[in-house]
């Protein structure tokens, strides 16, 4: 029974990973691509690792899967934010049809406070 649920989780994870990779190709700018890859690939990879944990059980490899899930959930959003902030600071523009630039708004507020 655990193997069936493990295969289901792995299949769902592969689907999300595929959609994240598709987002890398289809979305218009760096920030949209970063959003797609971070969210979909994080969820997909965690699902694959959880499926592997269900299949392997509570042994050394299964515990490593759980530790990898925790590591991924902690580091992926942080890395994504750092990449987006560095891209914005380097001057990479948003897509011309973007509605709001939150980094620009926060820079203006920070400059007003320091003045």
N, C-alpha and C positions, 0 to 999 in steps of 0.2 A: 504493500500500500504506500509506503514512503517513497518507493521508486517511482510510482505513478505521479505522486505530487511533485517529486523532484523533477521529473521530465516536464511536467506542466510549467513549473517555475522557470526552468531552463528555456522552454519554448517562448514563454512570455518575455523573458529577458532578451532572447535573440531578436524578437520582434521590436522591442524598444531600441536595442542597439542599431538595428537596421534603420528605424525611423530617425534616430539621431544622426546616422551617417548620411541619410537622405537630406536631412536639414542642412548639413554642411555644404551640400551641393546646390540646394535649391534657394536658400535664403539670400537676401540681397547684400548684406554688409557683415562686417566682422562681428558686430555685437549680437545680431540675430543668430548668426551661426554659432557663436559661443554659447548663447542661451540654449539653443537646440541640442548642441552636443553635450553640454553640462547636465542638463536635466534628464534627457532621454538616456544617455549613455550611463549616467550614474545609477538611475533606476534599473536599467537593463542589466548592468554588470552586477549590481547587488542581487537582483533576482536570479541570475545565473549562479552566483556564489551560494545563495541560499538553497537553490535546487541541488547543487553539489553537496551542500551540508546535509540535506535531507537524504540523499542517496548514500553518502558516506557514513553518517551517524556521528556519534560522539567518540571519535578517535582523533589522532593527531592531525590528519588532513581535514577533518570536519571542523575542528577548533580553529585551524588556520583559515578556513573559509569565513568563519564568524569574525575573526580578527581582521581579515581583509575587508569585510563589509564595514566594520567600524572605522577602519582607516580611510576607506573610500568616502564614507559619509562625512568625515571630518575634514578631509583635505580637498575634495573636489570643489565645493563651493568657495573655499578660500582661494584656491588657485584660479578659479574662474574670475573672481572679483579682482584679483591682482592683475590678471591679463587684461581685463576690461579697463581697469584704471590706468595701466601703463599704455594701452592703446590710445586712450583718450588724451593722456598727457603728451604722447608723441605726436598728436595732431591728426590722428585718423578720424575722418569725418563720419557722421552717421549717414544713413541712407537719406536721400533728399525728401522722402515722404514720411520721415520719422516725425512724431508728434511732439515729443518732449525729450530734452537732454538733462537728466537729473544731475549728472556730474557738473555740467555748466552752472546749473542753479545753485548747487552746493558751493561751488567756487565763488560765485557772486556773493552769497551770504557770508562766507568766510572772510572775504575781502572787506565787506562792510563792517564786520565785527572788529577786524584788526585796525581799521582806519580811525 
